[in-house]
Amino acid sequence: MTDAELDHLAELARLQLEDDERDALRADLERVLTHFETMQAVDVEGLEPMLRPVHVDDPLRDDVVRPGLDPEAARALARARDGDFLRVPRTAADDG
């Protein structure tokens, strides 16, 4: 893994890495990538895809139409309102 690739990943993850952290992270990522290369080499020709390694019954309930919560009752539960809208805390930065 090149320094540029590591810098790019750190930027995407919004990490500020010290030199010793960079070395440890690079080693960890290289082990993960090596593991993926090993997995890619496995011949899966003719195998059916599966969602889980063991069969699990997923009981589903019937869809039933039910009345929803009255909009005014929902707004009454809110901590903060702006007219007919609910105000919630910001969850993402505005830095693009």
Phi and psi in radians as a Rosetta constraint file:
Dihedral C 1 N 2 CA 2 C 2 CIRCULARHARMONIC -1.401 0.35
Dihedral N 2 CA 2 C 2 N 3 CIRCULARHARMONIC 2.859 0.35
Dihedral C 2 N 3 CA 3 C 3 CIRCULARHARMONIC -1.062 0.35
Dihedral N 3 CA 3 C 3 N 4 CIRCULARHARMONIC -0.679 0.35
Dihedral C 3 N 4 CA 4 C 4 CIRCULARHARMONIC -1.111 0.35
Dihedral N 4 CA 4 C 4 N 5 CIRCULARHARMONIC -0.732 0.35
Dihedral C 4 N 5 CA 5 C 5 CIRCULARHARMONIC -1.135 0.35
Dihedral N 5 CA 5 C 5 N 6 CIRCULARHARMONIC -0.743 0.35
Dihedral C 5 N 6 CA 6 C 6 CIRCULARHARMONIC -1.133 0.35
Dihedral N 6 CA 6 C 6 N 7 CIRCULARHARMONIC -0.731 0.35
Dihedral C 6 N 7 CA 7 C 7 CIRCULARHARMONIC -1.070 0.35
Dihedral N 7 CA 7 C 7 N 8 CIRCULARHARMONIC -0.723 0.35
Dihedral C 7 N 8 CA 8 C 8 CIRCULARHARMONIC -1.118 0.35
Dihedral N 8 CA 8 C 8 N 9 CIRCULARHARMONIC -0.799 0.35
Dihedral C 8 N 9 CA 9 C 9 CIRCULARHARMONIC -1.095 0.35
Dihedral N 9 CA 9 C 9 N 10 CIRCULARHARMONIC -0.716 0.35
Dihedral C 9 N 10 CA 10 C 10 CIRCULARHARMONIC -1.109 0.35
Dihedral N 10 CA 10 C 10 N 11 CIRCULARHARMONIC -0.688 0.35
Dihedral C 10 N 11 CA 11 C 11 CIRCULARHARMONIC -1.155 0.35
Dihedral N 11 CA 11 C 11 N 12 CIRCULARHARMONIC -0.756 0.35
Dihedral C 11 N 12 CA 12 C 12 CIRCULARHARMONIC -1.056 0.35
Dihedral N 12 CA 12 C 12 N 13 CIRCULARHARMONIC -0.656 0.35
Dihedral C 12 N 13 CA 13 C 13 CIRCULARHARMONIC -1.518 0.35
Dihedral N 13 CA 13 C 13 N 14 CIRCULARHARMONIC -0.004 0.35
Dihedral C 13 N 14 CA 14 C 14 CIRCULARHARMONIC 0.990 0.35
Dihedral N 14 CA 14 C 14 N 15 CIRCULARHARMONIC 0.809 0.35
Dihedral C 14 N 15 CA 15 C 15 CIRCULARHARMONIC -1.843 0.35
Dihedral N 15 CA 15 C 15 N 16 CIRCULARHARMONIC 2.449 0.35
Dihedral C 15 N 16 CA 16 C 16 CIRCULARHARMONIC -1.936 0.35
Dihedral N 16 CA 16 C 16 N 17 CIRCULARHARMONIC 1.927 0.35
Dihedral C 16 N 17 CA 17 C 17 CIRCULARHARMONIC -1.810 0.35
Dihedral N 17 CA 17 C 17 N 18 CIRCULARHARMONIC 2.385 0.35
Dihedral C 17 N 18 CA 18 C 18 CIRCULARHARMONIC -1.411 0.35
Dihedral N 18 CA 18 C 18 N 19 CIRCULARHARMONIC 2.892 0.35
Dihedral C 18 N 19 CA 19 C 19 CIRCULARHARMONIC -1.004 0.35
Dihedral N 19 CA 19 C 19 N 20 CIRCULARHARMONIC -0.776 0.35
Dihedral C 19 N 20 CA 20 C 20 CIRCULARHARMONIC -1.183 0.35
Dihedral N 20 CA 20 C 20 N 21 CIRCULARHARMONIC -0.577 0.35
Dihedral C 20 N 21 CA 21 C 21 CIRCULARHARMONIC -1.199 0.35
Dihedral N 21 CA 21 C 21 N 22 CIRCULARHARMONIC -0.660 0.35
Dihedral C 21 N 22 CA 22 C 22 CIRCULARHARMONIC -1.049 0.35
Dihedral N 22 CA 22 C 22 N 23 CIRCULARHARMONIC -0.777 0.35
Dihedral C 22 N 23 CA 23 C 23 CIRCULARHARMONIC -1.127 0.35
Dihedral N 23 CA 23 C 23 N 24 CIRCULARHARMONIC -0.761 0.35
Dihedral C 23 N 24 CA 24 C 24 CIRCULARHARMONIC -1.158 0.35
Dihedral N 24 CA 24 C 24 N 25 CIRCULARHARMONIC -0.752 0.35
Dihedral C 24 N 25 CA 25 C 25 CIRCULARHARMONIC -1.136 0.35
Dihedral N 25 CA 25 C 25 N 26 CIRCULARHARMONIC -0.752 0.35
Dihedral C 25 N 26 CA 26 C 26 CIRCULARHARMONIC -1.013 0.35
Dihedral N 26 CA 26 C 26 N 27 CIRCULARHARMONIC -0.787 0.35
Dihedral C 26 N 27 CA 27 C 27 CIRCULARHARMONIC -1.090 0.35
Dihedral N 27 CA 27 C 27 N 28 CIRCULARHARMONIC -0.760 0.35
Dihedral C 27 N 28 CA 28 C 28 CIRCULARHARMONIC -1.087 0.35
Dihedral N 28 CA 28 C 28 N 29 CIRCULARHARMONIC -0.822 0.35
Dihedral C 28 N 29 CA 29 C 29 CIRCULARHARMONIC -1.119 0.35
Dihedral N 29 CA 29 C 29 N 30 CIRCULARHARMONIC -0.670 0.35
Dihedral C 29 N 30 CA 30 C 30 CIRCULARHARMONIC -1.148 0.35
Dihedral N 30 CA 30 C 30 N 31 CIRCULARHARMONIC -0.623 0.35
Dihedral C 30 N 31 CA 31 C 31 CIRCULARHARMONIC -1.148 0.35
Dihedral N 31 CA 31 C 31 N 32 CIRCULARHARMONIC -0.730 0.35
Dihedral C 31 N 32 CA 32 C 32 CIRCULARHARMONIC -1.105 0.35
Dihedral N 32 CA 32 C 32 N 33 CIRCULARHARMONIC -0.811 0.35
Dihedral C 32 N 33 CA 33 C 33 CIRCULARHARMONIC -1.104 0.35
Dihedral N 33 CA 33 C 33 N 34 CIRCULARHARMONIC -0.661 0.35
Dihedral C 33 N 34 CA 34 C 34 CIRCULARHARMONIC -1.103 0.35
Dihedral N 34 CA 34 C 34 N 35 CIRCULARHARMONIC -0.706 0.35
Dihedral C 34 N 35 CA 35 C 35 CIRCULARHARMONIC -1.090 0.35
Dihedral N 35 CA 35 C 35 N 36 CIRCULARHARMONIC -0.747 0.35
Dihedral C 35 N 36 CA 36 C 36 CIRCULARHARMONIC -1.103 0.35
Dihedral N 36 CA 36 C 36 N 37 CIRCULARHARMONIC -0.665 0.35
Dihedral C 36 N 37 CA 37 C 37 CIRCULARHARMONIC -1.090 0.35
Dihedral N 37 CA 37 C 37 N 38 CIRCULARHARMONIC -0.705 0.35
Dihedral C 37 N 38 CA 38 C 38 CIRCULARHARMONIC -1.098 0.35
Dihedral N 38 CA 38 C 38 N 39 CIRCULARHARMONIC -0.747 0.35
Dihedral C 38 N 39 CA 39 C 39 CIRCULARHARMONIC -1.151 0.35
Dihedral N 39 CA 39 C 39 N 40 CIRCULARHARMONIC -0.643 0.35
Dihedral C 39 N 40 CA 40 C 40 CIRCULARHARMONIC -1.138 0.35
Dihedral N 40 CA 40 C 40 N 41 CIRCULARHARMONIC -0.477 0.35
Dihedral C 40 N 41 CA 41 C 41 CIRCULARHARMONIC -1.346 0.35
Dihedral N 41 CA 41 C 41 N 42 CIRCULARHARMONIC -0.201 0.35
Dihedral C 41 N 42 CA 42 C 42 CIRCULARHARMONIC -1.251 0.35
Dihedral N 42 CA 42 C 42 N 43 CIRCULARHARMONIC 2.299 0.35
Dihedral C 42 N 43 CA 43 C 43 CIRCULARHARMONIC -1.377 0.35
Dihedral N 43 CA 43 C 43 N 44 CIRCULARHARMONIC 1.997 0.35
Dihedral C 43 N 44 CA 44 C 44 CIRCULARHARMONIC -2.011 0.35
Dihedral N 44 CA 44 C 44 N 45 CIRCULARHARMONIC 0.251 0.35
Dihedral C 44 N 45 CA 45 C 45 CIRCULARHARMONIC -1.008 0.35
Dihedral N 45 CA 45 C 45 N 46 CIRCULARHARMONIC 2.238 0.35
Dihedral C 45 N 46 CA 46 C 46 CIRCULARHARMONIC 1.497 0.35
Dihedral N 46 CA 46 C 46 N 47 CIRCULARHARMONIC -0.094 0.35
Dihedral C 46 N 47 CA 47 C 47 CIRCULARHARMONIC -1.509 0.35
Dihedral N 47 CA 47 C 47 N 48 CIRCULARHARMONIC 2.425 0.35
Dihedral C 47 N 48 CA 48 C 48 CIRCULARHARMONIC -1.350 0.35
Dihedral N 48 CA 48 C 48 N 49 CIRCULARHARMONIC 2.391 0.35
Dihedral C 48 N 49 CA 49 C 49 CIRCULARHARMONIC -1.124 0.35
Dihedral N 49 CA 49 C 49 N 50 CIRCULARHARMONIC 2.597 0.35
Dihedral C 49 N 50 CA 50 C 50 CIRCULARHARMONIC -2.390 0.35
Dihedral N 50 CA 50 C 50 N 51 CIRCULARHARMONIC 2.617 0.35
Dihedral C 50 N 51 CA 51 C 51 CIRCULARHARMONIC -1.455 0.35
Dihedral N 51 CA 51 C 51 N 52 CIRCULARHARMONIC -0.591 0.35
Dihedral C 51 N 52 CA 52 C 52 CIRCULARHARMONIC -2.373 0.35
Dihedral N 52 CA 52 C 52 N 53 CIRCULARHARMONIC 2.660 0.35
Dihedral C 52 N 53 CA 53 C 53 CIRCULARHARMONIC -1.269 0.35
Dihedral N 53 CA 53 C 53 N 54 CIRCULARHARMONIC -0.296 0.35
Dihedral C 53 N 54 CA 54 C 54 CIRCULARHARMONIC -2.281 0.35
Dihedral N 54 CA 54 C 54 N 55 CIRCULARHARMONIC 2.674 0.35
Dihedral C 54 N 55 CA 55 C 55 CIRCULARHARMONIC -1.320 0.35
Dihedral N 55 CA 55 C 55 N 56 CIRCULARHARMONIC 2.318 0.35
Dihedral C 55 N 56 CA 56 C 56 CIRCULARHARMONIC -2.308 0.35
Dihedral N 56 CA 56 C 56 N 57 CIRCULARHARMONIC 2.226 0.35
Dihedral C 56 N 57 CA 57 C 57 CIRCULARHARMONIC -1.356 0.35
Dihedral N 57 CA 57 C 57 N 58 CIRCULARHARMONIC 2.209 0.35
Dihedral C 57 N 58 CA 58 C 58 CIRCULARHARMONIC -1.841 0.35
Dihedral N 58 CA 58 C 58 N 59 CIRCULARHARMONIC 1.686 0.35
Dihedral C 58 N 59 CA 59 C 59 CIRCULARHARMONIC -1.175 0.35
Dihedral N 59 CA 59 C 59 N 60 CIRCULARHARMONIC 2.241 0.35
Dihedral C 59 N 60 CA 60 C 60 CIRCULARHARMONIC -1.913 0.35
Dihedral N 60 CA 60 C 60 N 61 CIRCULARHARMONIC 2.495 0.35
Dihedral C 60 N 61 CA 61 C 61 CIRCULARHARMONIC -1.633 0.35
Dihedral N 61 CA 61 C 61 N 62 CIRCULARHARMONIC 2.730 0.35
Dihedral C 61 N 62 CA 62 C 62 CIRCULARHARMONIC -1.204 0.35
Dihedral N 62 CA 62 C 62 N 63 CIRCULARHARMONIC 2.481 0.35
Dihedral C 62 N 63 CA 63 C 63 CIRCULARHARMONIC -1.296 0.35
Dihedral N 63 CA 63 C 63 N 64 CIRCULARHARMONIC 2.212 0.35
Dihedral C 63 N 64 CA 64 C 64 CIRCULARHARMONIC -2.218 0.35
Dihedral N 64 CA 64 C 64 N 65 CIRCULARHARMONIC 2.260 0.35
Dihedral C 64 N 65 CA 65 C 65 CIRCULARHARMONIC -1.309 0.35
Dihedral N 65 CA 65 C 65 N 66 CIRCULARHARMONIC 2.197 0.35
Dihedral C 65 N 66 CA 66 C 66 CIRCULARHARMONIC -2.310 0.35
Dihedral N 66 CA 66 C 66 N 67 CIRCULARHARMONIC 2.669 0.35
Dihedral C 66 N 67 CA 67 C 67 CIRCULARHARMONIC -1.178 0.35
Dihedral N 67 CA 67 C 67 N 68 CIRCULARHARMONIC 2.491 0.35
Dihedral C 67 N 68 CA 68 C 68 CIRCULARHARMONIC -1.450 0.35
Dihedral N 68 CA 68 C 68 N 69 CIRCULARHARMONIC 3.111 0.35
Dihedral C 68 N 69 CA 69 C 69 CIRCULARHARMONIC -1.240 0.35
Dihedral N 69 CA 69 C 69 N 70 CIRCULARHARMONIC 2.350 0.35
Dihedral C 69 N 70 CA 70 C 70 CIRCULARHARMONIC -1.022 0.35
Dihedral N 70 CA 70 C 70 N 71 CIRCULARHARMONIC 2.268 0.35
Dihedral C 70 N 71 CA 71 C 71 CIRCULARHARMONIC -0.927 0.35
Dihedral N 71 CA 71 C 71 N 72 CIRCULARHARMONIC -0.704 0.35
Dihedral C 71 N 72 CA 72 C 72 CIRCULARHARMONIC -1.213 0.35
Dihedral N 72 CA 72 C 72 N 73 CIRCULARHARMONIC -0.623 0.35
Dihedral C 72 N 73 CA 73 C 73 CIRCULARHARMONIC -1.154 0.35
Dihedral N 73 CA 73 C 73 N 74 CIRCULARHARMONIC -0.662 0.35
Dihedral C 73 N 74 CA 74 C 74 CIRCULARHARMONIC -1.144 0.35
Dihedral N 74 CA 74 C 74 N 75 CIRCULARHARMONIC -0.762 0.35
Dihedral C 74 N 75 CA 75 C 75 CIRCULARHARMONIC -1.135 0.35
Dihedral N 75 CA 75 C 75 N 76 CIRCULARHARMONIC -0.539 0.35
Dihedral C 75 N 76 CA 76 C 76 CIRCULARHARMONIC -1.180 0.35
Dihedral N 76 CA 76 C 76 N 77 CIRCULARHARMONIC -0.390 0.35
Dihedral C 76 N 77 CA 77 C 77 CIRCULARHARMONIC -1.433 0.35
Dihedral N 77 CA 77 C 77 N 78 CIRCULARHARMONIC -0.244 0.35
Dihedral C 77 N 78 CA 78 C 78 CIRCULARHARMONIC -1.273 0.35
Dihedral N 78 CA 78 C 78 N 79 CIRCULARHARMONIC 2.562 0.35
Dihedral C 78 N 79 CA 79 C 79 CIRCULARHARMONIC -1.276 0.35
Dihedral N 79 CA 79 C 79 N 80 CIRCULARHARMONIC -0.618 0.35
Dihedral C 79 N 80 CA 80 C 80 CIRCULARHARMONIC -2.448 0.35
Dihedral N 80 CA 80 C 80 N 81 CIRCULARHARMONIC 2.505 0.35
Dihedral C 80 N 81 CA 81 C 81 CIRCULARHARMONIC -2.285 0.35
Dihedral N 81 CA 81 C 81 N 82 CIRCULARHARMONIC 2.739 0.35
Dihedral C 81 N 82 CA 82 C 82 CIRCULARHARMONIC -2.381 0.35
Dihedral N 82 CA 82 C 82 N 83 CIRCULARHARMONIC 1.554 0.35
Dihedral C 82 N 83 CA 83 C 83 CIRCULARHARMONIC 1.183 0.35
Dihedral N 83 CA 83 C 83 N 84 CIRCULARHARMONIC -2.153 0.35
Dihedral C 83 N 84 CA 84 C 84 CIRCULARHARMONIC -1.567 0.35
Dihedral N 84 CA 84 C 84 N 85 CIRCULARHARMONIC 0.081 0.35
Dihedral C 84 N 85 CA 85 C 85 CIRCULARHARMONIC -1.846 0.35
Dihedral N 85 CA 85 C 85 N 86 CIRCULARHARMONIC 2.664 0.35
Dihedral C 85 N 86 CA 86 C 86 CIRCULARHARMONIC -1.603 0.35
Dihedral N 86 CA 86 C 86 N 87 CIRCULARHARMONIC 2.413 0.35
Dihedral C 86 N 87 CA 87 C 87 CIRCULARHARMONIC -1.732 0.35
Dihedral N 87 CA 87 C 87 N 88 CIRCULARHARMONIC 2.272 0.35
Dihedral C 87 N 88 CA 88 C 88 CIRCULARHARMONIC -2.245 0.35
Dihedral N 88 CA 88 C 88 N 89 CIRCULARHARMONIC 2.734 0.35
Dihedral C 88 N 89 CA 89 C 89 CIRCULARHARMONIC -1.146 0.35
Dihedral N 89 CA 89 C 89 N 90 CIRCULARHARMONIC 2.605 0.35
Dihedral C 89 N 90 CA 90 C 90 CIRCULARHARMONIC -1.124 0.35
Dihedral N 90 CA 90 C 90 N 91 CIRCULARHARMONIC 2.401 0.35
Dihedral C 90 N 91 CA 91 C 91 CIRCULARHARMONIC -1.985 0.35
Dihedral N 91 CA 91 C 91 N 92 CIRCULARHARMONIC -0.104 0.35
Dihedral C 91 N 92 CA 92 C 92 CIRCULARHARMONIC -2.449 0.35
Dihedral N 92 CA 92 C 92 N 93 CIRCULARHARMONIC 2.606 0.35
Dihedral C 92 N 93 CA 93 C 93 CIRCULARHARMONIC -1.252 0.35
Dihedral N 93 CA 93 C 93 N 94 CIRCULARHARMONIC 2.779 0.35
Dihedral C 93 N 94 CA 94 C 94 CIRCULARHARMONIC -1.730 0.35
Dihedral N 94 CA 94 C 94 N 95 CIRCULARHARMONIC 0.328 0.35
Dihedral C 94 N 95 CA 95 C 95 CIRCULARHARMONIC -1.520 0.35
Dihedral N 95 CA 95 C 95 N 96 CIRCULARHARMONIC 0.204 0.35
